[in-house]
Amino acid sequence: MHFPLEAFGAVSASNPWTYLVFGAIGYAFGFTLEMAGFGDSRKLAGQFYFRELTVFKVMFTAIAVAMVLIWGAVGMGWLDFSQVWVNPTYLGSGIVGGLIMGVGFIIGGFCPTTSLASASTGKIDGMFFMLGGFVGAFLFAETQGSYDHWYNHAGYFGRLTLDQVFGIPAPVIVLIVVCAALFFFWGSERVEHAVAGKNLAAEPRIRKFGAAGLLAAALMVLLIGSPTLEDRYQKLSFQRTETIEQENAEALTLTRVYSADEMLAQRLVFTSPAEAFKARYNQAVKPIFLDVRRESDYNLYHIADSISAPLESLAGRVPELLAEPPGNTVIVTISNDESAAVAAWKLLVASGVPNVYVLEGGINRWIAFFGKEDSLLQPLDHAGDDELGYAFKAALGSRYPSCAPDPIAHEHLEFDPRIVLQLKRDKSGGGCG
């Protein structure tokens, strides 16, 4: 995995040919919609009366082919799926929105994108539908504040995919979806024949070869499988820009690429207690402290506003961390020393979570740095590996003074900066709508 530091817009501006690629893709998409008959509202609305199921077949084909290509590329190591934007699941608003769009589809005969394709070919109904879409978007934007909380929180599941829902490996899901698609394609043709008297003998034979090829590709994806977290970890690479001071010469700026193990060995992902503390008051970053210790240790003492995420259950939080946090979010893993925090770092970066760091020295060093004058914290003579090095008279959680140090008293802390924001994948749309 590679984290370039340039913004995508800057890359596009430096290479204007990319805009031609965007235009070509858009043209091909519109051309495909028109060739499939998606510019005809009668053809589109016909699916709801089981007379014309072209929309169903085209969209299901697109889904099946995309799944095969994506997970084939993942299995071959060409694509990191964690860096692919997946629209977060909002079950409540998704159901209501689907019902509204479905009713509009039946009445108007279009979805938003197909209305654009229809309008571009001069069809009046497509133009009116497109105009109605703009009016509806305006009204939605003006009234969203009245139901914003429900809209953004009802049934929110974050980044959720079928393999997570059913607990089945993604390649198996691909095969199941492809088999289901082929079955429904066969069934839809029988429905069209029964309802609209469609002549099945007139259907092109090439569709059978396409179905066989799609099934073979799905079986190949299953055979290849998906890379394990360990495989993904070994392929990780991080790009960092470094400045080297030279005697009697200008400073030299170099860009170096490190493996994950090199990042750990050179301690480039370890942030000091001072830097982690100052990050809380730095508007350029949004720190999230993940405390991966046992719950009992967390209850004894933890940094203010840190989140308890025991290492054994941390994998379950990955979809949430991948969903849609701000691009300046920085995650700091915390353990008593460093062992569990480093294991958490490996798990998160291998899962594709960006901007992950380890609290240097863990809670023990945090207390040594900020809690020197706290009489309630007594250092122990001996502590095991990644064990608390202090005795606590009470389990006060984050109510010890050193859990939330005074920012004014520590205004002039000095530290060697380690936190560098990495480029995060951008949101993107997709589908007919």
N, C-alpha and C positions, 0 to 999 in steps of 0.2 A: 504494500500500500504506500502511496506517495502523497505527501502533503505539500503541494506547491504554495508559495507565499504570494504569488501574483493573483489579483482578482480576475475573475473571468472576463469582466468588462474591459480591463486593461489589455488582456490577451486579444480580445476581439478587435479593439481599436488598433493594436499594433499589426494585426493581420486582417485587413478588410475582406479577404477572400472568404472568411468564415460567414460573412453576411450573405454571400452568394449561396453558401451551403444551406443556411437557414431558409433562404428564399426558395431554393430547389426542393427542400423537404416540404415546405408549405404548399408549393405548387403541386407536388406529387400527392400530398394528402388530399387537397381539394379535387384533383383530377380523379383520384381513386373513389372519392365519395360520389362524384358525378357519374362515373362509369358504373358504379354499383347501383345507381338509381336513387341515391339518397337525396337528390335535389327535387324529387317528385313527392309531394305530400301525400298523394293517394297511395303510393307504394309503401311509404313509411307507416301510415295509419293502418294499412291493410294487415299488419302483423297482429293487431289487437283483435281482428276478426278472423284470424287464422286463414286468410286467403293468400297472403303474401308474406313469407317468413324470411325474406332476404336479409333484413336488418339483423334479425336474430343470428342467422348463419354467418354473416360477415363479422359481426362484433365478437361472437364466440370464437370464430376462426382467429381473429386478431389476438384475443386473450390467450388462446392455446399456443399459437405460434410464438408470441412474446414470452410466455413462460418457458417454452422449450429453449429458445435462444438465450434468455437471461440465465437460466440455471445450467445450461450447457456451458456458457462462458464462465459461470462461477465454478463449476466443476473442473474446468480446464485451467483455472487460476488466472483467467484474463480479466475478471471483473470481481470487485468487492461489493457484494450486495448491500452491505451496511452503508455504503456511500451512495446508494440509489435512494432518491427521495420517495418515500411512501406516504401518501396522504393519511394523516391521523384519522382514526375511527371515532366519529361522534354518532353513536347509535340513535339517539333521540332525534336530533336535527336531521340526521341522514334519512330516517324513515319518513319524517314529515316532508322533507325536501323531495324525496323520491316520489311520494304520493302527488305532490303538487306538480312535479315535472311530468309524471305519468299522465295526469289529467290533461295538462297542456299539450302533451304529445298526441293524445287521442283527438283533442279538439282542433289543434292547429296543424298537426301532421308533421311537426319538426321538433328537433332538439336544437339547442343554440348553434352548434357547429353546422348542422345540415341546413339550417336557415340561411347561414352565410353562403354556403355553396349554392343554394337555390337562388338567393338574391343576386349573386354574382353572374348568374346566367340569365338574369332579366325577368325572373318569375315574380309576379306581383305579390302572391301569397307569402313567398319567402321574405320579401321586403317588409311586409306588414308584421310578420312574425318577429323579424329581427328588430324592428322598431319597438314592438311590444316588449321584447327582451331588455332593451335599453331602459324603457320606462320602468319596468319591474325592478331592474337593478338599482335605479335611482330611488324608487320608493323603499326598497329594502335598506339601502344605505341610510336613508333619512329616518327610518323607524327602528333600526336595529337596537338602539339603546334601550328600547322598551322591553326587549326580551333577550338582551345580550348574554346575561348570566346563564339562562337556560340553553341558549343556542351553543354556548361554548363549553358547557359542563354536563349536559344531559347525556348520559351513556358514553362518557369520554373514556377511550381505552388506549389512546396514544397510537404508536406505530404497531399495528397488529396485522399479522399475516396468517394464512390458513395453517401453515405448519405449527405455529404457536397455539392456535385455537385447538387443534386436534392432537397436538403432541406427536405428529408424524413427520419424518424427515421430508424436506422440501422435494427431493426427486420423486418420492412416492406420491406426493400431492400432484406433481406434474403429470405423472402417468394416469392417476385417477381422473384428473380434469380432462386430459386428452381423450381417454376412453369414454367419459361422460359426453364430451363434445361430439364424438363420432356417433354415439348412440342417439343423441338428440338430433343430429343432422339427418340420420336415417329416419327417425320418427317424424321430424318436421316435414320431410318430403311426403310421407304417407298422409299426414294431416292436410297438406296442400292438395293432394290428390283427392282426398275424401270431401273436402269443403269446397274447393274451387275447381275440381276436375282437372288438375294439372297433369300433363302427359309426362310421366316419369321416363318413358323411353327416349324422350327428346333431350334429356339432361346429358351434358357432355361426359364422356367416359373418363376424361382426365381427372375428374374429381375423385375417382376411386384410387388412382395412383397418388394423388395428393393426400388422401386419407391414410394410405399405407405408408407413405413417406413420413407423415406426422407421427404415426404410431411408432415407426422404427426410430425416429429421433427421440421420442419420449423414452423408449426402452434404452437408448444409448445414454440419455441423461441419468437414468436409474443405474446403469452399469458404471458410469463414471463416478457417481456419488458427489458429495459436497466435501470441501476441505474441512478438516477439523480445526478447532481453535489453535492447536499447536502448529498445524501447517500454516495457518494465516499469520501467526505470531512470527514464525521464522522468515516470512516474506516481507515483514514490515520494514519500511524505510522512512526516515524522517529527514527533512531538508532544513538546515539552519544556516542563517547568514551570520558570519562572525567577523569581528574586527580585530586585526592583529596590529599592535603597536610596534613600530620599527624605530630604531635609533637613527637620528639624523635623517629621517625620511617620513613621508606622509603615511598615515595608517593605511593598512592594506585590508580590504574587505573581500572575504572569501565566502563562497557558498559550499557547504559540505553536506554530504549525505551519510547518515548513520543508520546502522541496524538497531533493532530494539535492544539487543544485548549491549551494544556499544553505548547507547544512551544511558543504560543503567550503570555500566562499568565506569563511565566518565561522570556519572552523577548529574547528568544534564536535566533529569526529570525530577530532581529532588529540590523542593522549595523550602527554604529555612522558615522557622516559626515567625521571624520578623517579616519576611516577604509575604507569607500567608496572611499574617495579621494586617499588614498594610493593604493587601488586596481587597479586604472588606470595605475599605474606604476609598478605593480607586474606581472612579466612574468608568474607566476604560474596560474594566473586566467585571464579571459577575461570578464570584466564587461560590462553589457548592462544596461543603465539607462532608465527605462520606466517611463515617466512622465504621470501619469493618471489623471491629472487635466484638467479643462476646457481649451479649446484652448486660450481663452482670457487671462487666468492666465499664460499659457505657453508663450504667446507672450510678456507679461510684463517682465517676468524673468524666465530663466531656466538654469540649469547646462549645461555647454558646452558638446556637443555631445550626450545629452540626446534625446530620441525619444518621440515625442508626441503620446500618446496612450490613449485617454480619456476612462475613466472607462466603459462608456456605449457601446463602440465599441471594448473593449479589447478582448472579446471572439473571434472575427474574426481573431485575431493575433495568437491564440493558435496553429493552424496547422503549421504556420511558425516557431514558437518557438519549436515545437516538431520535426520539419523536420530533420535537421542534423547539429545543431550547435556543435562546439568543446566540448569535454567532460568537459573542464575547464571553460565553460561559466557560469557566475554568473549574475543573473538578479536582479536588485534592483528597486523596485517599489517606486515611489515618489509622494507625494501629498503635500498640504500646511502644514498640520500637519501630522496626521497618519491615519485618518479614511478611506479615499478613498484608500490609499496605502495598508491598511490591507485588505480591501474588494478585491482589486486586487490580493493580495497574496493568499487569500482563493480560488479565482477563478482559478488561475494558478496552484496551487499545487493540487487542486481537479481534474484539467484537466491532471495531470501527468507531468507537467513541473518541471524539477529538479532544484536545486540550486537557489531558489527564496528567496530574503530577502527584508526587508522593511527599507527605510532610516529613522533612528530614528529622530523623531521631524520634519521630512519633510523639505521643503524649508525654513520655518521659522527658524529652528535651523541651517540649513546650512548657512543662511545669518548671524545669530547671531555669528556663529563660524568663518566664513571667511570674513564677510563683515563689521566688526566693524568700520573700518576706511573709509568706503565708504560714502561720504557726500550726494550722490544722493539717498541713501536709508534711509528713515525716519521711525522709528518704530511708530506704531499706539498705542494709549492708549487702544483701545478696538477692538477686532477682533472676529468674530463668529467662530463656530466650523469648523475646516479645511478651514479657510479663510486666505488669506495673511495677515500677521501682519505688513506689511510695506507699505508705500506710495511711489509710483514711479513717478518721474517727467516725464519719457518718457518710452515708450515700446521698450526697447533696446534688449529684448530677452536674448541672451547669451553674450552680449557685456559689461556687467558690470564686473569690475575686479574680483569680488568674484565668478563669474561663472566658471572661470578657474584659480584657485589659482596657484601661482608660486610654483612649486615642490621643488625648492632649498630653498626658504624661509620657507617652511613647511617640511623640510627634517626630522626633529626629532620629529614629532608628536607622541604622546603616546595614545594608545587606548586599550580597552578590546576586543580582537579578537572574532568575532562571526562567520565569514564565514568558513564553512567546506564543502568541495566538496563532493557531494554524487555520488555514482556509477550510471552511466547512461547506459541505454540499449545499447547493441552493435549492429552493423549492421549485417545483415544476408541475405543470398541469398535464393532463392527458385525457384520453377517452373522447367519446363523441361529444360530451357536454363541455 
